[in-house]
Amino acid sequence: MARVVAANDEPGLRQRQKLRRRARIIASGKKLLFSQGYSATSMDAIAELAEVGVATVYNYFGSKGQLLADIHRPEFDDLFECGARLLAEPPNDPVTGLLSLIDIYRHFQNNWDKKDALLAVIGPGLSAEPVLDELAAYTERQVKQQIEELISTYQHQKLVRSSIDVTDAATIIFFIFNQHFIEYVTHADADFENMKAEMDRQISFIVSALLY
């Protein structure tokens, strides 16, 4: 009987070992990619830090881009969950609501601090690998959708004018947000607080123009 239990437990043990190995590679990749930058980090270095063979790293992730995407995606999803909670109970004031939603996104990577890693997922068509382009496109869709949903909620509450095209308004607000993100990440000497103040001012101006 003991041998049967051990045999049945073996697949579970192997699975746990695989999960631990994957977590170790993720942690090593995150440490190196965020400290050295995407281009300067090799899969060999990640494998060495994770204490596995480089073939194992490729077996789990396929490419450095896939590894970075798997590092980033849960963090993006956490942000979108926070956004969904705000959408469920939005602030009464539309300007405050939109600024609060955008403020959730800027918390990604500690106020966009890890510029080298963010450069690899800066936008669809601009990334280092197709898998990162896919992640960038996914995040863009999610951000636009949440902005649009929030404007639509305020429109139904008769706080935003009914004549406003919600999709167009969301696109403009997203463009302001995305342009500041790109400019901040691509300029080493950019000041975060100045960037944020300018972004908030422009978004506030647009949202105020939507109101009755």
C-alpha positions in Angstrom: 0.0 0.0 0.0 2.8 2.4 0.9 4.4 1.8 -2.5 1.2 2.7 -4.3 0.9 6.0 -2.4 4.5 6.9 -3.2 4.0 6.1 -6.8 0.8 8.2 -6.9 2.6 11.1 -5.2 5.6 11.1 -7.6 3.8 13.2 -10.3 2.8 15.7 -7.7 6.4 15.9 -6.4 7.7 16.4 -9.9 5.2 19.1 -10.5 6.2 20.9 -7.3 9.8 20.7 -8.3 9.0 22.2 -11.7 7.1 25.0 -10.1 9.9 25.8 -7.7 12.4 25.7 -10.6 10.2 28.0 -12.6 9.9 30.4 -9.7 13.7 30.4 -9.2 14.2 31.3 -12.9 11.6 34.0 -12.7 13.3 35.5 -9.6 16.7 35.3 -11.2 15.5 36.8 -14.4 13.7 39.7 -12.6 16.8 40.5 -10.6 19.1 40.6 -13.6 16.8 42.2 -16.1 15.8 45.0 -13.7 19.4 45.6 -12.5 21.3 45.2 -15.7 18.7 45.9 -18.4 17.1 43.8 -21.0 19.8 44.0 -23.7 22.7 43.5 -21.2 21.2 40.4 -19.6 21.9 37.0 -21.2 19.9 33.8 -20.7 23.2 32.2 -19.6 23.5 34.7 -16.8 19.9 34.0 -15.7 20.6 30.2 -15.8 23.7 30.6 -13.7 22.0 32.7 -11.0 19.0 30.3 -11.0 21.5 27.3 -10.7 20.0 25.5 -13.7 21.2 24.8 -17.2 20.6 27.4 -19.9 18.6 24.7 -21.8 16.3 24.5 -18.8 15.6 28.2 -19.0 14.8 27.9 -22.7 12.7 24.9 -22.0 10.5 26.8 -19.5 10.3 30.1 -21.4 11.5 29.8 -24.9 13.1 33.2 -25.1 14.2 36.1 -23.0 11.2 38.1 -24.2 8.8 35.3 -23.0 10.6 35.4 -19.6 10.2 39.1 -19.3 6.5 38.9 -20.4 5.9 36.2 -17.8 7.5 38.5 -15.2 5.4 41.5 -16.2 2.0 40.0 -16.9 1.0 39.2 -13.3 2.0 42.7 -12.3 -0.2 44.2 -15.0 -3.1 42.0 -14.1 -2.8 43.2 -10.5 -3.1 46.7 -11.7 -6.1 45.9 -13.7 -7.7 44.3 -10.7 -7.2 47.5 -8.8 -8.7 49.4 -11.7 -11.7 47.1 -11.7 -12.3 47.8 -8.0 -12.2 51.5 -8.7 -14.7 51.0 -11.5 -17.0 49.2 -9.2 -17.0 52.1 -6.8 -15.8 55.2 -8.6 -15.3 58.6 -7.0 -18.2 61.0 -7.3 -16.1 63.5 -9.2 -15.1 62.5 -12.8 -11.8 64.4 -12.7 -10.8 62.7 -9.4 -12.0 59.4 -10.8 -10.0 59.5 -14.0 -6.9 60.7 -12.2 -7.2 58.0 -9.6 -7.5 55.3 -12.4 -4.4 56.6 -14.2 -2.6 56.8 -10.9 -3.1 53.0 -10.5 -1.3 52.4 -13.8 1.7 54.6 -12.9 2.4 52.5 -9.8 3.7 49.7 -12.2 7.3 49.0 -11.4 7.4 51.5 -8.6 6.5 54.6 -10.6 8.0 53.3 -13.8 11.4 53.1 -12.1 12.9 50.1 -14.0 13.3 52.0 -17.3 15.5 49.4 -18.9 13.0 46.6 -18.5 10.1 48.9 -19.4 11.8 49.8 -22.7 11.4 46.2 -23.8 7.6 46.5 -23.6 7.1 50.1 -24.5 4.4 49.7 -27.0 3.0 47.5 -29.8 5.5 47.3 -32.7 8.3 48.9 -30.7 9.2 46.0 -28.4 12.2 43.7 -28.5 10.3 40.6 -29.4 6.8 39.7 -30.8 5.8 38.2 -27.4 6.5 41.6 -25.8 4.5 43.3 -28.6 1.6 41.1 -27.7 1.9 42.0 -24.0 2.1 45.7 -24.9 -1.0 45.4 -27.1 -2.8 43.5 -24.3 -2.1 46.2 -21.7 -3.0 49.0 -24.1 -6.4 47.3 -24.7 -7.0 46.9 -21.0 -6.1 50.4 -20.1 -8.3 51.9 -22.9 -11.2 49.6 -21.9 -11.0 50.7 -18.2 -10.8 54.4 -19.1 -13.8 54.0 -21.5 -15.8 52.1 -18.8 -15.2 54.8 -16.3 -16.2 57.6 -18.7 -19.3 55.7 -19.6 -20.2 55.3 -16.0 -20.0 59.0 -15.4 -22.0 59.6 -18.6 -24.8 57.3 -17.3 -24.7 59.3 -14.0 -25.3 62.4 -16.2 -22.0 63.9 -15.1 -20.4 63.6 -18.5 -22.3 65.1 -21.4 -24.4 62.6 -23.4 -23.1 64.1 -26.7 -19.5 63.0 -25.9 -18.2 60.0 -27.8 -16.9 57.8 -25.0 -14.4 55.9 -27.2 -12.9 59.1 -28.6 -12.6 60.6 -25.1 -10.9 57.4 -23.8 -8.5 57.4 -26.7 -7.4 61.0 -26.1 -6.9 60.4 -22.3 -5.0 57.2 -23.1 -2.8 59.0 -25.6 -1.9 61.6 -23.0 -1.0 58.9 -20.5 0.9 56.8 -23.0 2.9 59.7 -24.4 4.1 60.7 -20.9 5.0 57.1 -20.2 7.0 56.8 -23.4 8.8 60.1 -22.9 9.6 59.4 -19.3 10.9 55.9 -20.0 13.0 57.0 -23.0 14.7 60.0 -21.3 17.2 59.1 -18.6 17.1 62.6 -17.1 13.3 62.9 -17.0 11.9 63.9 -13.6 9.0 61.8 -12.5 7.2 64.4 -10.4 7.3 67.0 -13.1 6.1 64.4 -15.6 3.2 63.4 -13.4 2.2 66.9 -12.7 2.0 67.7 -16.4 0.2 64.5 -17.2 -2.4 65.1 -14.4 -2.9 68.7 -15.6 -3.6 67.7 -19.2 -5.9 64.8 -18.2 -7.8 67.1 -15.8 -8.2 69.7 -18.6 -9.7 67.0 -21.0 -12.0 65.5 -18.4 -13.3 68.9 -17.3 -14.2 69.6 -20.9 -16.4 66.5 -20.9 -18.6 67.7 -18.1 -22.0 69.4 -18.1 
